[in-house]
């Protein structure tokens, strides 16, 4: 990576449950310097690594008299911990309701990933619950969730088309956001995973007093790398998920078989890119086989460098605004992560029609303003208003960051 300032350096050192001795010493050194705590906390919050920052600051607190502003990290940590406990209980309630009605489900990421990869429910931030069901169980599962007091905020005029092209329904009960999924991405995005394989080799883990299904470790690593690539690895937490997962499951993964299967799924670059980002940013320990595969594909190194240099570039990750301004770059990024020509053509086809799809309302619009069912057709007007508001807010944040950078070179 290029040279980085002290706040980002400290954040990268702290974004791990088990920093190396070298990073612990680096944390000690950085805490002796004058830090912009507001920027540090804001960036950590944006990249959803506040719990890890809190954990490692707490370790160093006995040796350092930290700025009073560092207390804000503890406040956010406590709020996040309370929300995590609430979401974990809700996840268990929904999972048990689905199972009692004969529906298999996999609550992945969120609370269970925190438990399995971070060894603590409290050390990973998450803002929703992701529950995967089989394709044929979607409509029954939707009705069960509605019966638990949730409201579906995904509006669609054609249920069958939504089921065929999209990948989730979004629900809320006023405090909890839940996504019911039957695949890991929209049909327009070629996610490198075999759903039949996920279900066939899923494993049972004990969480919060109940048994829950989880993807096998090799499938979960593909899912995490696919998710990060889909979102251009624009959040440090997603890199951290890969690093922590590799740390815990390194010896349980058949790396040779995983590389072979990712190649068959035309997703080897997606897998290697996520692993390389985890290595570069967070010192993930990779087997020699994986390191050699990365060395043999120059596009992996160049793409990971692109990700690492841009990760902290924007003061706020306004995804919808980025989609407008960087839509072309996003699809070029997807092209770089695909080996098969038919997948490259798939993305080119999607890019050519994306100027029109950008106007299609999504769950963010449904949350922005709540319209009654008969007026849902007005969301096509709500969307440009929301995007304009986000653009204005994003522009203000960038101007503020520029001013602050001028005052504090």
C-alpha positions as CSV (number, residue, x, y, z in Angstrom):
1,X,0.0,0.0,0.0
2,X,1.0,3.6,-0.5
3,X,1.9,5.7,2.6
4,X,-1.1,6.2,4.9
5,X,-1.8,8.6,7.7
6,X,-1.7,7.7,11.4
7,X,-5.5,7.3,11.8
8,X,-5.8,4.8,9.0
9,X,-2.7,3.1,10.1
10,X,-4.1,2.7,13.6
11,X,-7.4,1.5,12.3
12,X,-5.8,-1.2,10.2
13,X,-3.7,-2.4,13.1
14,X,-6.8,-2.6,15.3
15,X,-9.1,-4.2,12.7
16,X,-8.4,-7.7,14.0
17,X,-9.3,-9.9,17.0
18,X,-5.7,-11.1,17.3
19,X,-3.2,-8.5,16.0
20,X,0.4,-9.7,15.6
21,X,3.0,-8.6,18.1
22,X,4.4,-6.2,15.4
23,X,0.9,-4.6,15.1
24,X,0.5,-4.4,18.9
25,X,3.8,-2.5,19.1
26,X,2.7,-0.3,16.2
27,X,-0.5,0.5,18.1
28,X,1.6,1.6,21.1
29,X,3.6,3.9,18.8
30,X,0.6,5.5,17.1
31,X,-1.2,6.2,20.4
32,X,1.8,8.3,21.4
33,X,1.1,10.7,18.5
34,X,-1.5,13.4,18.1
35,X,-4.4,11.8,16.5
36,X,-7.6,13.2,14.8
37,X,-10.0,11.1,17.0
38,X,-13.1,12.4,15.2
39,X,-11.8,11.1,11.8
40,X,-10.6,7.9,13.4
41,X,-14.0,7.1,15.0
42,X,-16.0,8.3,11.9
43,X,-13.9,6.1,9.6
44,X,-14.2,3.1,11.9
45,X,-17.9,3.5,12.1
46,X,-18.3,3.9,8.3
47,X,-16.2,0.7,7.8
48,X,-18.1,-1.1,10.6
49,X,-15.1,-2.0,12.8
50,X,-15.9,-0.1,15.9
51,X,-15.9,-3.2,18.2
52,X,-12.4,-4.2,17.0
53,X,-11.1,-0.7,17.5
54,X,-12.6,-0.7,21.0
55,X,-11.1,-4.1,21.8
56,X,-7.6,-3.1,20.9
57,X,-7.8,0.4,22.5
58,X,-9.0,-1.2,25.7
59,X,-5.9,-3.5,25.6
60,X,-3.7,-0.4,25.3
61,X,-5.6,1.8,27.7
62,X,-3.6,0.7,30.8
63,X,-0.4,2.0,29.2
64,X,-1.8,5.2,27.7
65,X,-3.9,8.1,28.8
66,X,-6.1,8.2,25.8
67,X,-8.0,11.3,24.6
68,X,-11.4,11.8,26.1
69,X,-12.8,11.6,22.6
70,X,-11.8,7.9,22.6
71,X,-14.7,7.4,25.0
72,X,-17.0,7.8,22.0
73,X,-15.7,4.5,20.8
74,X,-16.9,2.8,24.0
75,X,-20.3,4.4,23.7
76,X,-20.8,3.2,20.1
77,X,-19.5,-0.3,21.2
78,X,-22.1,-0.5,23.9
79,X,-24.9,0.6,21.7
80,X,-23.8,-1.9,19.0
81,X,-23.5,-4.7,21.6
82,X,-27.1,-4.1,22.7
83,X,-28.3,-4.2,19.1
84,X,-26.4,-7.4,18.4
85,X,-28.0,-9.2,21.3
86,X,-31.5,-8.0,20.1
87,X,-30.8,-9.2,16.5
88,X,-29.4,-12.5,17.7
89,X,-32.6,-13.2,19.7
90,X,-34.7,-12.3,16.7
91,X,-32.7,-14.4,14.4
92,X,-33.2,-17.4,16.6
93,X,-36.9,-16.7,16.9
94,X,-37.4,-16.6,13.1
95,X,-35.1,-19.6,12.5
96,X,-37.0,-21.7,15.0
97,X,-40.4,-20.6,13.5
98,X,-39.2,-21.7,10.1
99,X,-37.8,-25.0,11.3
100,X,-41.0,-25.8,13.2
101,X,-42.9,-25.4,9.9
102,X,-40.5,-27.8,8.2
103,X,-38.5,-25.2,6.3
104,X,-34.7,-25.5,6.3
105,X,-32.9,-22.2,6.7
106,X,-29.3,-20.9,7.0
107,X,-28.9,-17.7,9.0
108,X,-25.5,-16.6,7.6
109,X,-23.3,-13.6,8.2
110,X,-24.6,-11.4,11.0
111,X,-24.8,-12.9,14.5
112,X,-23.6,-16.4,13.5
113,X,-20.6,-15.2,11.6
114,X,-19.6,-13.0,14.6
115,X,-19.9,-16.1,16.8
116,X,-18.0,-18.5,14.4
117,X,-15.3,-16.2,13.0
118,X,-14.8,-13.5,15.6
119,X,-15.5,-15.8,18.6
120,X,-17.8,-13.2,20.1
121,X,-21.3,-12.0,19.2
122,X,-20.1,-8.5,20.2
123,X,-17.1,-8.0,18.0
124,X,-18.8,-7.7,14.6
125,X,-21.1,-4.9,13.6
126,X,-24.2,-5.8,11.5
127,X,-27.4,-4.0,10.7
128,X,-29.6,-6.8,9.5
129,X,-30.3,-10.5,9.6
130,X,-29.7,-12.6,6.5
131,X,-31.7,-15.9,6.3
132,X,-31.3,-18.2,3.4
133,X,-34.1,-20.7,2.4
134,X,-34.5,-23.0,-0.5
135,X,-36.0,-21.6,-3.7
136,X,-39.2,-23.7,-3.4
137,X,-39.8,-22.5,0.2
138,X,-39.7,-18.8,-0.4
139,X,-43.4,-18.0,-0.5
140,X,-44.2,-20.1,2.6
141,X,-41.3,-18.7,4.5
142,X,-42.5,-15.2,3.6
143,X,-45.9,-15.8,5.1
144,X,-44.4,-17.3,8.3
145,X,-42.2,-14.2,8.8
146,X,-45.2,-11.9,8.2
147,X,-47.0,-14.0,10.9
148,X,-44.2,-13.2,13.4
149,X,-45.1,-9.5,13.3
150,X,-42.7,-8.4,10.5
151,X,-43.8,-6.2,7.6
152,X,-42.4,-6.8,4.1
153,X,-41.1,-3.5,2.7
154,X,-40.1,-5.0,-0.7
155,X,-42.8,-3.8,-3.0
156,X,-43.3,-5.7,-6.3
157,X,-46.1,-5.8,-8.8
158,X,-45.0,-9.2,-10.2
159,X,-44.1,-11.7,-7.4
160,X,-43.0,-14.4,-9.9
161,X,-40.7,-12.0,-11.8
162,X,-39.3,-10.8,-8.5
163,X,-38.6,-14.3,-7.4
164,X,-37.0,-15.2,-10.7
165,X,-34.7,-12.1,-11.1
166,X,-34.1,-10.9,-7.5
167,X,-32.6,-12.6,-4.5
168,X,-34.4,-11.4,-1.4
169,X,-37.4,-9.9,0.4
170,X,-36.7,-7.2,3.0
171,X,-38.7,-7.1,6.3
172,X,-38.8,-5.0,9.3
173,X,-40.7,-5.0,12.6
174,X,-39.7,-1.4,13.5
175,X,-36.5,-2.3,15.2
176,X,-35.0,-5.2,13.3
177,X,-34.3,-5.5,9.5
178,X,-34.4,-9.0,8.1
179,X,-33.6,-10.2,4.6
180,X,-35.1,-13.5,3.4
181,X,-32.9,-14.8,0.6
182,X,-33.0,-17.7,-1.8
183,X,-29.8,-16.9,-3.6
184,X,-26.8,-14.7,-2.8
185,X,-27.3,-12.1,-5.4
186,X,-29.6,-10.9,-8.2
187,X,-29.7,-13.1,-11.3
188,X,-27.9,-10.3,-13.2
189,X,-24.8,-10.8,-11.0
190,X,-23.1,-14.2,-11.6
191,X,-22.3,-15.2,-8.1
192,X,-19.6,-17.9,-8.0
193,X,-21.4,-20.4,-5.8
194,X,-23.4,-23.6,-6.3
195,X,-26.6,-23.4,-4.2
196,X,-27.1,-27.2,-4.3
197,X,-23.6,-27.7,-2.9
198,X,-24.3,-25.2,-0.2
199,X,-27.4,-27.0,1.0
200,X,-25.9,-30.5,0.6
201,X,-22.8,-29.8,2.6
202,X,-24.2,-27.4,5.2
203,X,-23.2,-28.1,8.8
204,X,-24.9,-27.7,12.1
205,X,-23.4,-25.3,14.7
206,X,-24.7,-24.4,18.2
207,X,-25.6,-20.8,18.6
208,X,-27.4,-19.1,21.4
209,X,-28.8,-22.3,22.7
210,X,-30.2,-23.7,19.4
211,X,-28.8,-25.6,16.4
212,X,-28.5,-23.6,13.2
213,X,-27.3,-24.6,9.7
214,X,-24.2,-23.0,8.3
215,X,-22.5,-23.3,4.9
216,X,-19.4,-25.6,5.0
217,X,-16.2,-23.5,5.5
218,X,-15.1,-23.6,1.9
219,X,-18.6,-22.5,0.7
220,X,-18.7,-19.7,3.4
221,X,-15.3,-18.4,2.2
222,X,-16.6,-18.3,-1.4
223,X,-19.7,-16.5,-0.2
224,X,-17.7,-13.9,1.7
225,X,-15.4,-13.3,-1.2
226,X,-18.3,-13.1,-3.6
227,X,-20.1,-10.6,-1.4
228,X,-17.1,-8.4,-1.1
229,X,-16.5,-8.4,-4.8
230,X,-20.1,-7.6,-5.6
231,X,-19.8,-4.5,-3.5
232,X,-16.2,-3.6,-4.8
233,X,-14.7,-4.3,-1.4
234,X,-15.7,-0.8,-0.3
235,X,-15.9,-1.7,3.4
236,X,-13.0,-2.8,5.6
237,X,-15.3,-5.1,7.6
238,X,-15.8,-7.4,4.6
239,X,-12.1,-7.8,4.2
240,X,-11.9,-8.4,8.0
241,X,-14.6,-11.1,7.7
242,X,-12.3,-13.0,5.2
243,X,-9.3,-12.5,7.4
244,X,-11.0,-13.7,10.6
245,X,-12.6,-16.6,8.9
246,X,-9.3,-17.8,7.5
247,X,-7.7,-17.4,10.9
248,X,-10.3,-19.7,12.5
249,X,-10.9,-22.2,9.7
250,X,-7.4,-22.3,8.0
251,X,-6.8,-25.9,8.9
252,X,-10.4,-27.0,8.2
253,X,-10.4,-25.9,4.6
254,X,-9.1,-28.2,1.8
255,X,-7.4,-25.4,-0.1
256,X,-6.4,-27.5,-3.1
257,X,-10.0,-28.6,-3.5
258,X,-11.3,-25.1,-2.9
259,X,-9.1,-23.7,-5.7
260,X,-10.2,-26.4,-8.0
261,X,-13.9,-25.9,-7.3
262,X,-13.6,-22.1,-7.6
263,X,-12.0,-22.6,-11.0
264,X,-14.9,-24.8,-12.0
265,X,-17.4,-22.2,-10.9
266,X,-15.5,-19.5,-12.8
267,X,-14.9,-17.7,-9.6
268,X,-11.2,-18.3,-8.8
269,X,-10.3,-14.6,-9.2
270,X,-13.2,-13.6,-6.9
271,X,-11.8,-16.0,-4.3
272,X,-8.2,-15.0,-4.7
273,X,-9.0,-11.3,-4.7
274,X,-10.7,-11.5,-1.4
275,X,-7.8,-13.5,0.1
276,X,-5.2,-11.1,-1.3
277,X,-7.0,-8.1,0.1
278,X,-7.1,-9.8,3.5
279,X,-3.4,-10.6,3.3
280,X,-2.4,-7.1,2.2
281,X,-4.6,-5.1,4.6
282,X,-4.9,-7.4,7.6
283,X,-2.0,-9.9,7.4
284,X,-4.2,-12.9,6.8
285,X,-2.0,-16.1,6.8
286,X,-2.5,-17.8,3.5
287,X,-1.3,-21.3,2.4
288,X,1.6,-21.4,-0.1
289,X,-0.7,-22.9,-2.7
290,X,-2.9,-19.8,-2.6
291,X,0.0,-17.4,-2.6
292,X,1.4,-19.1,-5.7
293,X,-2.0,-18.9,-7.4
294,X,-2.1,-15.1,-6.7
295,X,1.4,-14.6,-8.0
296,X,0.5,-16.4,-11.3
297,X,-2.4,-14.0,-12.0
298,X,-1.2,-10.4,-12.3
299,X,-4.7,-9.1,-12.5
300,X,-5.2,-10.1,-8.8
301,X,-2.3,-8.0,-7.6
302,X,-3.3,-4.9,-9.7
303,X,-7.0,-5.2,-8.7
304,X,-6.2,-5.6,-5.0
305,X,-3.9,-2.6,-5.2
306,X,-6.7,-0.6,-6.7
307,X,-9.0,-1.6,-3.8
308,X,-6.5,-0.9,-1.1
309,X,-5.6,2.5,-2.4
310,X,-9.3,3.6,-2.8
311,X,-10.7,2.0,0.4
312,X,-10.4,5.1,2.5
313,X,-10.5,7.6,-0.2
314,X,-14.1,8.7,0.2
315,X,-15.2,10.3,3.6
316,X,-18.5,8.5,3.3
317,X,-19.4,5.3,1.4
318,X,-22.6,6.6,-0.3
319,X,-23.2,3.4,-2.4
320,X,-26.1,4.7,-4.5
321,X,-24.2,7.8,-5.4
322,X,-21.2,5.8,-6.3
323,X,-23.3,3.6,-8.6
324,X,-24.3,6.7,-10.6
325,X,-20.7,8.1,-10.9
326,X,-18.7,4.9,-11.1
327,X,-21.2,2.6,-12.8
328,X,-18.7,2.1,-15.7
329,X,-15.8,1.5,-13.3
330,X,-17.9,-1.0,-11.4
331,X,-18.6,-3.1,-14.4
332,X,-14.9,-2.9,-15.5
333,X,-14.1,-4.1,-12.0
334,X,-16.4,-7.1,-12.5
335,X,-14.9,-7.9,-15.8
336,X,-11.4,-8.0,-14.2
337,X,-12.6,-10.6,-11.7
338,X,-14.1,-12.9,-14.2
339,X,-12.2,-15.5,-16.2
340,X,-14.9,-16.9,-18.5
341,X,-15.8,-15.0,-21.6
342,X,-19.5,-15.7,-21.3
343,X,-19.5,-14.1,-17.9
344,X,-17.7,-11.0,-19.3
345,X,-20.3,-10.8,-22.0
346,X,-23.0,-11.2,-19.3
347,X,-21.7,-8.1,-17.5
348,X,-21.3,-6.1,-20.7
349,X,-25.0,-6.9,-21.5
350,X,-26.0,-5.8,-18.0
351,X,-24.0,-2.6,-18.2
352,X,-25.7,-1.6,-21.5
353,X,-29.1,-1.7,-19.8
354,X,-27.9,-0.3,-16.4
355,X,-28.6,3.4,-17.2
356,X,-32.3,2.4,-17.1
357,X,-32.1,0.0,-14.2
358,X,-30.6,2.8,-12.0
359,X,-34.1,4.4,-11.9
360,X,-35.7,1.2,-10.6
361,X,-36.8,1.6,-6.9
362,X,-35.2,-0.7,-4.3
363,X,-35.4,-1.4,-0.6
364,X,-33.5,1.8,0.2
365,X,-36.3,3.8,-1.4
366,X,-38.9,1.9,0.6
367,X,-37.1,2.7,3.8
368,X,-36.6,6.4,2.8
369,X,-40.3,7.0,2.8
370,X,-43.2,4.7,3.6
371,X,-46.1,4.7,1.1
372,X,-49.3,2.7,1.4
373,X,-49.7,-0.2,-1.0
374,X,-52.0,1.5,-3.4
375,X,-49.5,4.4,-3.8
376,X,-46.4,2.2,-4.3
377,X,-46.3,3.2,-7.9
378,X,-45.0,6.6,-6.7
379,X,-41.7,5.1,-5.7
380,X,-40.4,5.8,-9.2
381,X,-40.7,9.5,-8.2
382,X,-39.3,8.9,-4.7
383,X,-36.1,7.3,-6.0
384,X,-34.7,10.4,-7.9
385,X,-35.6,12.6,-4.8
386,X,-33.6,10.2,-2.5
387,X,-30.7,10.0,-4.9
388,X,-30.6,13.8,-5.2
389,X,-30.7,14.1,-1.4
390,X,-27.8,11.6,-1.0
391,X,-25.8,13.4,-3.7
392,X,-26.2,16.7,-1.9
393,X,-25.2,15.0,1.4
394,X,-22.3,13.2,-0.2
395,X,-21.1,16.5,-1.8
396,X,-21.2,18.3,1.5
397,X,-19.2,15.5,3.2
398,X,-16.6,15.7,0.5
399,X,-16.3,19.5,0.7
400,X,-16.0,19.2,4.5
401,X,-13.3,16.6,4.2
402,X,-11.4,18.8,1.7
403,X,-11.6,21.8,4.1
404,X,-10.5,19.7,7.0
405,X,-7.6,18.4,4.9
406,X,-6.6,21.9,4.0
407,X,-6.6,23.0,7.6
408,X,-4.8,19.9,8.8
409,X,-2.3,18.9,6.1
